[in-house]
Amino acid sequence: IQSAVGGPLHECTRLLTSREKWHMLVGRVTSALKDAS
């Protein structure tokens, strides 16, 4: 049972962390563009 729940749960947390990294990256790019303009 643990492995059945741990699979999707692990995938969900992995997606969340990657999404946070993506937001950080986008924030950096947008701020850099604002500085350049």
CHARMM-style PDB file with segment names, atoms N, HN, CA, C and O in Angstrom:
ATOM      1  N   ILE     1       0.851  -1.204   0.000  1.00  0.00      PROA
ATOM      2  CA  ILE     1       0.000   0.000   0.000  1.00  0.00      PROA
ATOM      3  C   ILE     1       0.886   1.253   0.000  1.00  0.00      PROA
ATOM      4  O   ILE     1       0.607   2.212  -0.719  1.00  0.00      PROA
ATOM      5  N   GLN     2       1.939   1.242   0.796  1.00  0.00      PROA
ATOM      6  HN  GLN     2       2.166   0.463   1.381  1.00  0.00      PROA
ATOM      7  CA  GLN     2       2.818   2.413   0.885  1.00  0.00      PROA
ATOM      8  C   GLN     2       3.414   2.761  -0.475  1.00  0.00      PROA
ATOM      9  O   GLN     2       3.468   3.931  -0.855  1.00  0.00      PROA
ATOM     10  N   SER     3       3.863   1.741  -1.207  1.00  0.00      PROA
ATOM     11  HN  SER     3       3.819   0.791  -0.899  1.00  0.00      PROA
ATOM     12  CA  SER     3       4.474   2.004  -2.509  1.00  0.00      PROA
ATOM     13  C   SER     3       3.437   2.541  -3.492  1.00  0.00      PROA
ATOM     14  O   SER     3       3.747   3.384  -4.333  1.00  0.00      PROA
ATOM     15  N   ALA     4       2.197   2.043  -3.380  1.00  0.00      PROA
ATOM     16  HN  ALA     4       1.946   1.358  -2.697  1.00  0.00      PROA
ATOM     17  CA  ALA     4       1.131   2.489  -4.286  1.00  0.00      PROA
ATOM     18  C   ALA     4       0.833   3.970  -4.060  1.00  0.00      PROA
ATOM     19  O   ALA     4       0.570   4.706  -5.011  1.00  0.00      PROA
ATOM     20  N   VAL     5       0.874   4.406  -2.797  1.00  0.00      PROA
ATOM     21  HN  VAL     5       1.087   3.809  -2.024  1.00  0.00      PROA
ATOM     22  CA  VAL     5       0.597   5.809  -2.477  1.00  0.00      PROA
ATOM     23  C   VAL     5       1.860   6.651  -2.665  1.00  0.00      PROA
ATOM     24  O   VAL     5       1.788   7.798  -3.105  1.00  0.00      PROA
ATOM     25  N   GLY     6       3.003   6.079  -2.332  1.00  0.00      PROA
ATOM     26  HN  GLY     6       3.062   5.147  -1.975  1.00  0.00      PROA
ATOM     27  CA  GLY     6       4.269   6.808  -2.419  1.00  0.00      PROA
ATOM     28  C   GLY     6       4.622   7.200  -3.839  1.00  0.00      PROA
ATOM     29  O   GLY     6       5.249   8.236  -4.059  1.00  0.00      PROA
ATOM     30  N   GLY     7       4.224   6.378  -4.815  1.00  0.00      PROA
ATOM     31  HN  GLY     7       3.714   5.536  -4.637  1.00  0.00      PROA
ATOM     32  CA  GLY     7       4.531   6.679  -6.217  1.00  0.00      PROA
ATOM     33  C   GLY     7       3.942   8.002  -6.651  1.00  0.00      PROA
ATOM     34  O   GLY     7       4.687   8.932  -6.961  1.00  0.00      PROA
ATOM     35  N   PRO     8       2.601   8.115  -6.684  1.00  0.00      PROA
ATOM     36  CA  PRO     8       1.942   9.364  -7.090  1.00  0.00      PROA
ATOM     37  C   PRO     8       2.320  10.534  -6.191  1.00  0.00      PROA
ATOM     38  O   PRO     8       2.474  11.661  -6.662  1.00  0.00      PROA
ATOM     39  N   LEU     9       2.470  10.264  -4.896  1.00  0.00      PROA
ATOM     40  HN  LEU     9       2.345   9.349  -4.513  1.00  0.00      PROA
ATOM     41  CA  LEU     9       2.803  11.335  -3.953  1.00  0.00      PROA
ATOM     42  C   LEU     9       4.181  11.906  -4.282  1.00  0.00      PROA
ATOM     43  O   LEU     9       4.378  13.120  -4.298  1.00  0.00      PROA
ATOM     44  N   HSD    10       5.128  11.005  -4.546  1.00  0.00      PROA
ATOM     45  HN  HSD    10       4.967  10.018  -4.534  1.00  0.00      PROA
ATOM     46  CA  HSD    10       6.483  11.442  -4.888  1.00  0.00      PROA
ATOM     47  C   HSD    10       6.455  12.242  -6.183  1.00  0.00      PROA
ATOM     48  O   HSD    10       7.141  13.256  -6.308  1.00  0.00      PROA
ATOM     49  N   GLU    11       5.664  11.786  -7.140  1.00  0.00      PROA
ATOM     50  HN  GLU    11       5.106  10.962  -7.038  1.00  0.00      PROA
ATOM     51  CA  GLU    11       5.547  12.481  -8.430  1.00  0.00      PROA
ATOM     52  C   GLU    11       4.969  13.879  -8.228  1.00  0.00      PROA
ATOM     53  O   GLU    11       5.395  14.840  -8.869  1.00  0.00      PROA
ATOM     54  N   CYS    12       3.988  13.978  -7.321  1.00  0.00      PROA
ATOM     55  HN  CYS    12       3.642  13.197  -6.800  1.00  0.00      PROA
ATOM     56  CA  CYS    12       3.336  15.263  -7.066  1.00  0.00      PROA
ATOM     57  C   CYS    12       4.327  16.242  -6.448  1.00  0.00      PROA
ATOM     58  O   CYS    12       4.399  17.399  -6.864  1.00  0.00      PROA
ATOM     59  N   THR    13       5.092  15.784  -5.457  1.00  0.00      PROA
ATOM     60  HN  THR    13       5.034  14.845  -5.119  1.00  0.00      PROA
ATOM     61  CA  THR    13       6.057  16.668  -4.801  1.00  0.00      PROA
ATOM     62  C   THR    13       7.149  17.069  -5.781  1.00  0.00      PROA
ATOM     63  O   THR    13       7.645  18.195  -5.744  1.00  0.00      PROA
ATOM     64  N   ARG    14       7.525  16.130  -6.669  1.00  0.00      PROA
ATOM     65  HN  ARG    14       7.122  15.215  -6.699  1.00  0.00      PROA
ATOM     66  CA  ARG    14       8.563  16.429  -7.650  1.00  0.00      PROA
ATOM     67  C   ARG    14       8.077  17.509  -8.608  1.00  0.00      PROA
ATOM     68  O   ARG    14       8.832  18.408  -8.979  1.00  0.00      PROA
ATOM     69  N   LEU    15       6.817  17.414  -9.004  1.00  0.00      PROA
ATOM     70  HN  LEU    15       6.203  16.684  -8.703  1.00  0.00      PROA
ATOM     71  CA  LEU    15       6.239  18.410  -9.910  1.00  0.00      PROA
ATOM     72  C   LEU    15       6.160  19.770  -9.223  1.00  0.00      PROA
ATOM     73  O   LEU    15       6.405  20.805  -9.844  1.00  0.00      PROA
ATOM     74  N   LEU    16       5.814  19.757  -7.929  1.00  0.00      PROA
ATOM     75  HN  LEU    16       5.615  18.917  -7.425  1.00  0.00      PROA
ATOM     76  CA  LEU    16       5.697  21.014  -7.194  1.00  0.00      PROA
ATOM     77  C   LEU    16       7.050  21.707  -7.098  1.00  0.00      PROA
ATOM     78  O   LEU    16       7.145  22.917  -7.301  1.00  0.00      PROA
ATOM     79  N   THR    17       8.100  20.945  -6.788  1.00  0.00      PROA
ATOM     80  HN  THR    17       8.023  19.962  -6.622  1.00  0.00      PROA
ATOM     81  CA  THR    17       9.422  21.547  -6.648  1.00  0.00      PROA
ATOM     82  C   THR    17       9.910  22.075  -7.982  1.00  0.00      PROA
ATOM     83  O   THR    17      10.516  23.145  -8.044  1.00  0.00      PROA
ATOM     84  N   SER    18       9.652  21.333  -9.051  1.00  0.00      PROA
ATOM     85  HN  SER    18       9.160  20.464  -9.001  1.00  0.00      PROA
ATOM     86  CA  SER    18      10.091  21.782 -10.378  1.00  0.00      PROA
ATOM     87  C   SER    18       9.327  23.032 -10.787  1.00  0.00      PROA
ATOM     88  O   SER    18       9.874  23.912 -11.453  1.00  0.00      PROA
ATOM     89  N   ARG    19       8.052  23.109 -10.383  1.00  0.00      PROA
ATOM     90  HN  ARG    19       7.608  22.394  -9.842  1.00  0.00      PROA
ATOM     91  CA  ARG    19       7.253  24.285 -10.724  1.00  0.00      PROA
ATOM     92  C   ARG    19       7.779  25.507  -9.969  1.00  0.00      PROA
ATOM     93  O   ARG    19       7.804  26.614 -10.509  1.00  0.00      PROA
ATOM     94  N   GLU    20       8.196  25.300  -8.720  1.00  0.00      PROA
ATOM     95  HN  GLU    20       8.175  24.401  -8.281  1.00  0.00      PROA
ATOM     96  CA  GLU    20       8.744  26.415  -7.945  1.00  0.00      PROA
ATOM     97  C   GLU    20      10.038  26.912  -8.583  1.00  0.00      PROA
ATOM     98  O   GLU    20      10.285  28.116  -8.661  1.00  0.00      PROA
ATOM     99  N   LYS    21      10.864  25.956  -9.042  1.00  0.00      PROA
ATOM    100  HN  LYS    21      10.663  24.979  -8.979  1.00  0.00      PROA
ATOM    101  CA  LYS    21      12.111  26.332  -9.712  1.00  0.00      PROA
ATOM    102  C   LYS    21      11.798  27.095 -10.989  1.00  0.00      PROA
ATOM    103  O   LYS    21      12.485  28.056 -11.333  1.00  0.00      PROA
ATOM    104  N   TRP    22      10.753  26.658 -11.692  1.00  0.00      PROA
ATOM    105  HN  TRP    22      10.195  25.877 -11.412  1.00  0.00      PROA
ATOM    106  CA  TRP    22      10.349  27.318 -12.940  1.00  0.00      PROA
ATOM    107  C   TRP    22       9.922  28.756 -12.659  1.00  0.00      PROA
ATOM    108  O   TRP    22      10.278  29.674 -13.398  1.00  0.00      PROA
ATOM    109  N   HSD    23       9.148  28.944 -11.573  1.00  0.00      PROA
ATOM    110  HN  HSD    23       8.859  28.198 -10.973  1.00  0.00      PROA
ATOM    111  CA  HSD    23       8.691  30.294 -11.219  1.00  0.00      PROA
ATOM    112  C   HSD    23       9.887  31.180 -10.860  1.00  0.00      PROA
ATOM    113  O   HSD    23       9.923  32.359 -11.211  1.00  0.00      PROA
ATOM    114  N   MET    24      10.866  30.598 -10.158  1.00  0.00      PROA
ATOM    115  HN  MET    24      10.837  29.640  -9.873  1.00  0.00      PROA
ATOM    116  CA  MET    24      12.060  31.353  -9.793  1.00  0.00      PROA
ATOM    117  C   MET    24      12.806  31.787 -11.054  1.00  0.00      PROA
ATOM    118  O   MET    24      13.273  32.921 -11.158  1.00  0.00      PROA
ATOM    119  N   LEU    25      12.908  30.856 -12.013  1.00  0.00      PROA
ATOM    120  HN  LEU    25      12.529  29.935 -11.929  1.00  0.00      PROA
ATOM    121  CA  LEU    25      13.617  31.145 -13.258  1.00  0.00      PROA
ATOM    122  C   LEU    25      12.903  32.240 -14.035  1.00  0.00      PROA
ATOM    123  O   LEU    25      13.538  33.169 -14.536  1.00  0.00      PROA
ATOM    124  N   VAL    26      11.579  32.130 -14.135  1.00  0.00      PROA
ATOM    125  HN  VAL    26      11.064  31.376 -13.728  1.00  0.00      PROA
ATOM    126  CA  VAL    26      10.786  33.127 -14.865  1.00  0.00      PROA
ATOM    127  C   VAL    26      10.912  34.490 -14.186  1.00  0.00      PROA
ATOM    128  O   VAL    26      11.034  35.516 -14.856  1.00  0.00      PROA
ATOM    129  N   GLY    27      10.882  34.492 -12.866  1.00  0.00      PROA
ATOM    130  HN  GLY    27      10.782  33.658 -12.323  1.00  0.00      PROA
ATOM    131  CA  GLY    27      11.006  35.746 -12.131  1.00  0.00      PROA
ATOM    132  C   GLY    27      12.341  36.415 -12.399  1.00  0.00      PROA
ATOM    133  O   GLY    27      12.418  37.636 -12.539  1.00  0.00      PROA
ATOM    134  N   ARG    28      13.398  35.606 -12.471  1.00  0.00      PROA
ATOM    135  HN  ARG    28      13.336  34.615 -12.358  1.00  0.00      PROA
ATOM    136  CA  ARG    28      14.728  36.147 -12.738  1.00  0.00      PROA
ATOM    137  C   ARG    28      14.794  36.751 -14.132  1.00  0.00      PROA
ATOM    138  O   ARG    28      15.356  37.828 -14.329  1.00  0.00      PROA
ATOM    139  N   VAL    29      14.214  36.046 -15.094  1.00  0.00      PROA
ATOM    140  HN  VAL    29      13.758  35.171 -14.934  1.00  0.00      PROA
ATOM    141  CA  VAL    29      14.256  36.506 -16.491  1.00  0.00      PROA
ATOM    142  C   VAL    29      13.466  37.800 -16.650  1.00  0.00      PROA
ATOM    143  O   VAL    29      13.926  38.739 -17.299  1.00  0.00      PROA
ATOM    144  N   THR    30      12.277  37.847 -16.055  1.00  0.00      PROA
ATOM    145  HN  THR    30      11.903  37.084 -15.527  1.00  0.00      PROA
ATOM    146  CA  THR    30      11.437  39.044 -16.191  1.00  0.00      PROA
ATOM    147  C   THR    30      12.101  40.246 -15.524  1.00  0.00      PROA
ATOM    148  O   THR    30      12.059  41.356 -16.055  1.00  0.00      PROA
ATOM    149  N   SER    31      12.711  40.025 -14.367  1.00  0.00      PROA
ATOM    150  HN  SER    31      12.746  39.124 -13.936  1.00  0.00      PROA
ATOM    151  CA  SER    31      13.373  41.133 -13.683  1.00  0.00      PROA
ATOM    152  C   SER    31      14.583  41.595 -14.490  1.00  0.00      PROA
ATOM    153  O   SER    31      14.879  42.788 -14.534  1.00  0.00      PROA
ATOM    154  N   ALA    32      15.274  40.667 -15.122  1.00  0.00      PROA
ATOM    155  HN  ALA    32      15.033  39.697 -15.087  1.00  0.00      PROA
ATOM    156  CA  ALA    32      16.431  41.013 -15.948  1.00  0.00      PROA
ATOM    157  C   ALA    32      15.980  41.822 -17.161  1.00  0.00      PROA
ATOM    158  O   ALA    32      16.643  42.776 -17.567  1.00  0.00      PROA
ATOM    159  N   LEU    33      14.842  41.427 -17.732  1.00  0.00      PROA
ATOM    160  HN  LEU    33      14.304  40.652 -17.401  1.00  0.00      PROA
ATOM    161  CA  LEU    33      14.316  42.151 -18.894  1.00  0.00      PROA
ATOM    162  C   LEU    33      13.901  43.566 -18.491  1.00  0.00      PROA
ATOM    163  O   LEU    33      14.105  44.518 -19.243  1.00  0.00      PROA
ATOM    164  N   LYS    34      13.322  43.693 -17.306  1.00  0.00      PROA
ATOM    165  HN  LYS    34      13.157  42.919 -16.694  1.00  0.00      PROA
ATOM    166  CA  LYS    34      12.901  45.017 -16.826  1.00  0.00      PROA
ATOM    167  C   LYS    34      14.125  45.910 -16.630  1.00  0.00      PROA
ATOM    168  O   LYS    34      14.094  47.099 -16.944  1.00  0.00      PROA
ATOM    169  N   ASP    35      15.203  45.320 -16.107  1.00  0.00      PROA
ATOM    170  HN  ASP    35      15.228  44.354 -15.852  1.00  0.00      PROA
ATOM    171  CA  ASP    35      16.423  46.097 -15.894  1.00  0.00      PROA
ATOM    172  C   ASP    35      17.021  46.533 -17.231  1.00  0.00      PROA
ATOM    173  O   ASP    35      17.567  47.630 -17.345  1.00  0.00      PROA
ATOM    174  N   ALA    36      16.916  45.670 -18.239  1.00  0.00      PROA
ATOM    175  HN  ALA    36      16.473  44.778 -18.146  1.00  0.00      PROA
ATOM    176  CA  ALA    36      17.522  45.959 -19.543  1.00  0.00      PROA
ATOM    177  C   ALA    36      16.761  47.058 -20.269  1.00  0.00      PROA
ATOM    178  O   ALA    36      17.357  47.876 -20.971  1.00  0.00      PROA
ATOM    179  N   SER    37      15.463  47.074 -20.102  1.00  0.00      PROA
ATOM    180  HN  SER    37      14.979  46.410 -19.532  1.00  0.00      PROA
ATOM    181  CA  SER    37      14.656  48.060 -20.843  1.00  0.00      PROA
ATOM    182  C   SER    37      14.790  49.457 -20.235  1.00  0.00      PROA
ATOM    183  OT1 SER    37      14.182  50.406 -20.729  1.00  0.00      PROA
TER     184      SER     37
END
